[in-house]
């Protein structure tokens, strides 16, 4: 796997994990009962972007590592997928 492929794979994995984890455990302003004027009730009440990004990065590194190991070890090849 080329370094560019590894970087692109990490970016794809990172964004997938980010979009999966964003709605998990979130409390909305409507749930808290404190709606800031000018916002919707569905807006997050206490959103910590730094904490979310650190968690997403940690999970992404693990998932990316597993995917890289599978690709580099040759456990699954393109020929086994039946595309060629």
N, C-alpha and C positions, 0 to 999 in steps of 0.2 A: 504494500500500500504506500503510495507516494505521500509526502508530507501535506501536500495540498488536499488530497483526498481525506486525510485524517482530520484536517482542520474543518473542512466542509461537513464531514460526518459529525464532528463534535458540535458544530453550530446547529445542525438539523436536530440532533438529539437534545441539545440545550433548549431550543425553542419548543420542541414537543413536550419536554418535561415541564417547562414554564407554563404552557397553556393547560396542562393536565393539573398542575398543583395550584394554580391561581384560585379556583373556586373552593378548594378544600379548607374547611374550618373557618371560613370568613363570616364575620358578623356584619350585617348591614346597619345603616343608620336607622332603618325602620325597626330592626330587631332590638336595637338599643333604646329606641324611643327618643333619641336626640337627633332630629333632622336639622342640619345646617341650612339656613335660608339660601335658596338658589341652587340647591342640589336635590337629586332624587332620593327617595327613601331607599332605593336599592344600592346606593353608593356605599363603599366600604366605610366602616366606622373607624377602625384602627388599622390602617394598612402600613406595614413596615417594609418598604421596598428593599432595603439592605438585607434584612433577615431573610426575606423571600429569595433574593438572588443568591445568597450564600447556601441556602438549603438546595435550591435548584442546581447550583454548580456542583455541590457535593454528590447529589444523586446522578447528575449527568456524567460526572467523571467515572462513577462505578458502571453505569450502563454503557458508556462509550468504551470503557476498557473491556467489558465482556464482548461487545460487538467486534472490537478490534481483534481480540483473541480468537474469536470464531473465524473471522476473515483470514487472519494470518496463519492459523493452524491448518486451514483447508478442510475443516470438518464439513462445511457446506460450500460447494462450488457452484459456479454459474451453470455448469452442465447438469447438475443434479436438479436444478430448478426447472429444466426443460425449456428454457428460452432460446437455446442455441440449436 
